[in-house]
């Protein structure tokens, strides 16, 4: 498996975790402000959804392709 692929997978997992954290914090801050508009809750929900999708794609890639590449023979140079 190429180092850039591993780095991309690690970055995607970290970005997904950060996005979910930011989304939860924004939802918590929104509940403190009772006078805010109805659409202000949409941004954190979209951030959580995008992060979960990114995390899901990363895990599917690892399950389908990453394991096979780790088990296969290393490429000859």
N, C-alpha and C positions, 0 to 999 in steps of 0.2 A: 504494500500500500504506500502510496506516495506521501511524503511529509506534508505537502500542501493540502492533500485530502484530509489528513488527520487534523491539521491545524484548522481547516474549514469546519470540520465536525465539532471540534472543541469550541470554536468561536460561535457556532450556531447554538450549541447547548447553553453557553454562557449568556448569549444575547437573549435567548428565550427565557432563561431564568430571570435576567434583569428586567425584561419586559413584563413578565408576570408580577414581579415585585413592584415595579413602578405603577402598574395598573391597579394593584390592590391598595397601594398608598394613595393614589389619586381618588379611588372610590371612598376610602376612609376620610380623606380631606373634604370630599364633596358632601358627605353626610354631616359634617360639622357646620356647613353653610346651608342653612335652611332656605335662604332667599334666592338661591341660584336657579337658573333656567333649567328646563327639563332636558335639554340636549347636552348639557355639560357632563352627564354620566356616560355618554356614548363614546367619548375618546378613550377612557380607561378600558371599557369593554372591548373596543376594537383592538387596543394594544394587547390585552390578554389573549384575545382570539388569534391575532397574528403571531404572537409568541408561541402559543400552543401549537399552531400549525407548523411553524418553523421547527419546533422540537419534535413534532410527530414525523415530519419529513426526514429529519436527521436520524431518528430511530429506525424508520423504515429503510433508509439507505444502508444503515449499519447492518440491519437484519438480513437484507436481501443481497447486498454486494460486499460490504465490508468484511464479513466473516469469510466469504469465499476467497477474497484477496489475501486475507491473513493466512489462510490454510494453503494457498497455492505456492508453487515454487517461486523463489525470487527471480526476477527477469535477468537474463544474461546481458552483460554490458559489452 
